[in-house]
Amino acid sequence: MADHGILPSVGRTGSCYDNAAAESFNAILKKELVNRKVYPTHNHAIRDVTA
């Protein structure tokens, strides 16, 4: 990142407070969508989440 002049958007490793919005989104996505289905392949799961 530094080679390209990009600054990281999160701080310390392991601190949930630095990335709370993303962690909350991931938890809801898993609870409401992913954990309620059985996907036949990894690609099916990716398509479902990104559609």
Secondary structure as UniProt FT lines:
FT   HELIX           2..4
FT   TURN            13..14
FT   HELIX           16..19
FT   HELIX           20..32
FT   HELIX           34..36
FT   HELIX           42..50
//
